[in-house]
Amino acid sequence: MLAAVRIRLSCLHLPTPPSPPKPSLSFPFSTTPQTRLPHHISATPKPTLPKPSQPTLFIPPGLDPDEVTDQMILPGSNIVVGPYAGDSKIKQVEFVGSSVRPKDCPKDERPEFAMLGRSNVGKSSLINTLVRKKEVALTSKKPGKTQLINHFLVNKSWYLVDLPGYGFANAPESARMDWSSFTKGYFLNRETLVAVLLLVDASVPPQKIDLDCANWLGRNNIAMTLVFTKCDKMKGGKGKRPDENIKSFQELISRNYKIHPPWIMTSSSTGLGRDDLLLHMSQLRNYWDN
């Protein structure tokens, strides 16, 4: 295991020479200045997501793009299942502890996935859905409840990390700055981080703060999977459908990402995407372990 090397996701297949080193797994990110975007950006009018084309698919390590078939693409996503996919069942989960600073986080070598998103995106609800236990993560009608780095040990082999939500308008400015500072410090210094699960609310049009976060992760070469939440909802029965909002977000992301990051649709209410997200995480984790 290359414990000191952080995983970087890539849509490129492994090189052919014998015993090659692991490829760089980062998504090419453009630093070309883009047009300034408003806080609320209109979605395109098409009602359904098109079938992903080959350049937009996430093809995991160990799989040649020419080997991909429709049956290998997870529903409601651009993620292809590859040879590193394995047992994704969650049999046991335990809360390990909360950390005020990145250096206080667990110091073992087990891989981890960090969940990040706006403070009302449904992050805690998704964690509870993934582990199928109520109140494993603290949920609240008041956004911004999570203010620490919380580690949950899954199957005694990997961590699910609940990070503070960003963009909580009712928090003091000093608190918002502190949360931003230690969250970024965690991303930049955590060698056991496999990938960030960036949660995006699909029930509303793309938000500038989510795009800014995704672009920050890209600029810093940090692996990311876009997890669209609330895919069963529309705000007040008005506005764009979740699939339209997702398509619009993807188009905006593509302005900076030359290769599109993996993405998946989920719903904590219906369980949509739960098993498929865990399967995706298993192939990233197994590749990291090997």
FIKOLBA-469095 format. One line per field, with one value per residue (C-alpha): x, y, z; chain; residue number from 1; residue in three letters. Coordinates in steps of 0.02 Angstrom, whole numbers. Each point is the difference from the previous one (the first is absolute). Example, Ala and Ser with C-alpha at 12.3 -4.5 7.8 and 13.67 -1.06 7.14 Angstrom:
<sites>
xx c(615_69)
yy c(-225_172)
zz c(390_-33)
ch c(A_A)
i c(1_2)
aa c(ala_ser)
</sites>
This chain:
<sites>
xx c(0_64_-61_90_-80_-174_-114_-37_-145_22_-96_160_36_154_158_47_182_23_-9_-37_-15_-174_-59_-34_-184_-35_-127_83_-55_8_62_-61_-108_-184_-148_-61_-157_-153_-56_-148_31_-141_-7_-21_-176_26_-102_110_183_77_94_181_120_169_102_-114_3_101_102_90_179_27_-131_28_-127_-30_-61_-142_-179_-166_-26_158_-64_-86_-179_-20_187_149_94_63_24_176_105_36_-184_-29_-101_-92_-113_8_-5_61_24_65_29_185_7_-6_152_21_159_58_151_-119_-81_32_180_-18_23_-180_-74_-138_-134_-46_-177_-14_-141_-108_-69_-177_44_-54_174_-43_-156_103_126_-141_-71_167_28_-188_-2_-97_95_174_33_-88_-143_-89_-127_129_138_180_-17_165_143_138_89_-95_73_-108_90_-88_27_157_89_-40_-64_-148_39_-136_68_-79_-122_48_-106_-96_-66_-51_171_115_125_145_-72_-26_181_63_-101_66_179_7_-102_123_144_-75_-12_176_87_-101_102_-132_-136_-63_-127_-117_-186_-61_-187_-104_-186_-84_-168_62_96_191_70_158_66_-6_87_134_28_15_121_106_14_51_132_75_-1_-117_-103_-187_-165_-154_-145_-164_-125_-190_-23_-181_-48_-48_-9_-184_-48_79_159_110_0_149_65_-2_94_128_28_22_127_98_7_68_129_60_61_143_17_70_-56_-163_10_-109_-178_-153_-181_-63_-150_0_-190_-13_172_39_184_47_67_79_93_69_55_90_85_54_95_88_43_62_111_70_34_96)
yy c(0_171_79_163_27_76_-76_106_-51_-21_-56_-68_-187_-76_-3_-164_-31_-133_57_183_130_60_134_176_4_186_79_128_169_159_158_109_141_-31_116_54_-98_63_-83_-84_-68_-56_-183_-55_-43_-183_-110_-155_-41_-67_-163_42_4_-85_159_42_-172_-38_-151_-70_-65_-172_18_41_124_-119_-132_109_-57_79_-132_57_178_27_66_188_32_8_-131_-161_-153_-70_-145_82_2_-117_-30_163_-55_96_-124_109_184_88_182_22_182_184_106_188_-2_-114_-55_-70_-121_-189_-41_-178_-45_-45_85_127_92_178_67_185_114_150_-7_-40_-124_-154_-63_-78_-81_-79_-68_-78_-74_-74_-87_-39_60_147_142_-67_175_142_71_161_119_135_-3_4_-125_-85_112_-128_-133_-159_-172_-156_-169_-116_-189_35_33_174_169_107_180_130_175_167_68_159_153_0_178_6_-46_138_57_-55_-175_-14_49_-126_-140_44_7_-167_-88_57_-50_-174_-17_61_-106_-160_-138_-135_96_-105_124_142_-33_174_7_113_34_-54_75_177_80_-3_108_102_-55_-184_39_98_-147_-124_114_21_-189_-11_136_-92_-169_-81_-149_34_-87_109_-73_82_-5_23_-71_-42_182_163_157_42_-92_140_26_-124_-187_-78_-78_170_79_-140_20_188_-28_-122_123_135_-119_-48_178_-36_-189_-72_-173_-7_-64_-149_46_-93_39_-39_23_-32_-10_-140_-80_43_-26_-68_-171_69_136_-128_-110_148_36_-182_4_162_-71_-167_87_111_-154_-85)
zz c(0_-44_161_-32_-170_-10_-131_-152_-111_-187_-151_-79_-6_80_-108_-82_53_135_182_-40_138_44_-121_53_47_-12_-116_-114_64_-104_84_-142_72_-26_-16_171_46_95_162_-84_-173_-114_-51_-180_-56_-47_118_12_16_-160_1_45_-145_13_40_148_81_155_-51_154_3_-73_-137_-183_-71_-145_123_67_-32_47_134_91_28_168_-16_21_-15_-117_102_-79_111_-20_64_168_51_147_157_35_142_163_143_143_34_154_43_37_49_-46_-41_11_-105_-141_102_132_-124_16_-44_-65_-184_-41_-155_17_-97_49_-21_-38_-53_40_175_-57_-137_100_43_169_-73_-139_126_100_-161_-52_167_21_179_66_82_-35_-64_90_-103_37_-76_33_-131_58_143_-43_56_22_-102_47_-36_-17_-15_-122_7_102_-165_-66_57_-50_49_32_-30_47_-128_-90_-35_166_-2_183_69_61_-132_111_14_-188_-28_129_-79_-172_61_89_-136_-133_114_13_-190_-33_132_22_-84_31_-93_-146_-67_46_-23_-46_32_-113_23_-163_49_-34_-145_10_139_-21_170_-54_-164_94_117_-143_-89_157_16_-184_15_148_-88_127_-57_-5_-35_-25_101_-49_145_11_-175_43_35_-82_107_27_-158_-102_-97_-88_26_91_-161_-85_144_-4_-187_22_141_-108_-144_116_75_-173_-27_121_-1_-160_58_96_181_50_50_67_43_176_115_187_-5_-128_14_-181_-40_171_-53_-159_94_122_-146_-78_166_12_-164_47_171_-67_-127_139_107_-139)
ch c(A_A_A_A_A_A_A_A_A_A_A_A_A_A_A_A_A_A_A_A_A_A_A_A_A_A_A_A_A_A_A_A_A_A_A_A_A_A_A_A_A_A_A_A_A_A_A_A_A_A_A_A_A_A_A_A_A_A_A_A_A_A_A_A_A_A_A_A_A_A_A_A_A_A_A_A_A_A_A_A_A_A_A_A_A_A_A_A_A_A_A_A_A_A_A_A_A_A_A_A_A_A_A_A_A_A_A_A_A_A_A_A_A_A_A_A_A_A_A_A_A_A_A_A_A_A_A_A_A_A_A_A_A_A_A_A_A_A_A_A_A_A_A_A_A_A_A_A_A_A_A_A_A_A_A_A_A_A_A_A_A_A_A_A_A_A_A_A_A_A_A_A_A_A_A_A_A_A_A_A_A_A_A_A_A_A_A_A_A_A_A_A_A_A_A_A_A_A_A_A_A_A_A_A_A_A_A_A_A_A_A_A_A_A_A_A_A_A_A_A_A_A_A_A_A_A_A_A_A_A_A_A_A_A_A_A_A_A_A_A_A_A_A_A_A_A_A_A_A_A_A_A_A_A_A_A_A_A_A_A_A_A_A_A_A_A_A_A_A_A_A_A_A_A_A_A_A_A_A_A_A_A_A_A_A_A_A_A_A_A)
i c(1_2_3_4_5_6_7_8_9_10_11_12_13_14_15_16_17_18_19_20_21_22_23_24_25_26_27_28_29_30_31_32_33_34_35_36_37_38_39_40_41_42_43_44_45_46_47_48_49_50_51_52_53_54_55_56_57_58_59_60_61_62_63_64_65_66_67_68_69_70_71_72_73_74_75_76_77_78_79_80_81_82_83_84_85_86_87_88_89_90_91_92_93_94_95_96_97_98_99_100_101_102_103_104_105_106_107_108_109_110_111_112_113_114_115_116_117_118_119_120_121_122_123_124_125_126_127_128_129_130_131_132_133_134_135_136_137_138_139_140_141_142_143_144_145_146_147_148_149_150_151_152_153_154_155_156_157_158_159_160_161_162_163_164_165_166_167_168_169_170_171_172_173_174_175_176_177_178_179_180_181_182_183_184_185_186_187_188_189_190_191_192_193_194_195_196_197_198_199_200_201_202_203_204_205_206_207_208_209_210_211_212_213_214_215_216_217_218_219_220_221_222_223_224_225_226_227_228_229_230_231_232_233_234_235_236_237_238_239_240_241_242_243_244_245_246_247_248_249_250_251_252_253_254_255_256_257_258_259_260_261_262_263_264_265_266_267_268_269_270_271_272_273_274_275_276_277_278_279_280_281_282_283_284_285_286_287_288_289_290)
aa c(met_leu_ala_ala_val_arg_ile_arg_leu_ser_cys_leu_his_leu_pro_thr_pro_pro_ser_pro_pro_lys_pro_ser_leu_ser_phe_pro_phe_ser_thr_thr_pro_gln_thr_arg_leu_pro_his_his_ile_ser_ala_thr_pro_lys_pro_thr_leu_pro_lys_pro_ser_gln_pro_thr_leu_phe_ile_pro_pro_gly_leu_asp_pro_asp_glu_val_thr_asp_gln_met_ile_leu_pro_gly_ser_asn_ile_val_val_gly_pro_tyr_ala_gly_asp_ser_lys_ile_lys_gln_val_glu_phe_val_gly_ser_ser_val_arg_pro_lys_asp_cys_pro_lys_asp_glu_arg_pro_glu_phe_ala_met_leu_gly_arg_ser_asn_val_gly_lys_ser_ser_leu_ile_asn_thr_leu_val_arg_lys_lys_glu_val_ala_leu_thr_ser_lys_lys_pro_gly_lys_thr_gln_leu_ile_asn_his_phe_leu_val_asn_lys_ser_trp_tyr_leu_val_asp_leu_pro_gly_tyr_gly_phe_ala_asn_ala_pro_glu_ser_ala_arg_met_asp_trp_ser_ser_phe_thr_lys_gly_tyr_phe_leu_asn_arg_glu_thr_leu_val_ala_val_leu_leu_leu_val_asp_ala_ser_val_pro_pro_gln_lys_ile_asp_leu_asp_cys_ala_asn_trp_leu_gly_arg_asn_asn_ile_ala_met_thr_leu_val_phe_thr_lys_cys_asp_lys_met_lys_gly_gly_lys_gly_lys_arg_pro_asp_glu_asn_ile_lys_ser_phe_gln_glu_leu_ile_ser_arg_asn_tyr_lys_ile_his_pro_pro_trp_ile_met_thr_ser_ser_ser_thr_gly_leu_gly_arg_asp_asp_leu_leu_leu_his_met_ser_gln_leu_arg_asn_tyr_trp_asp_asn)
</sites>
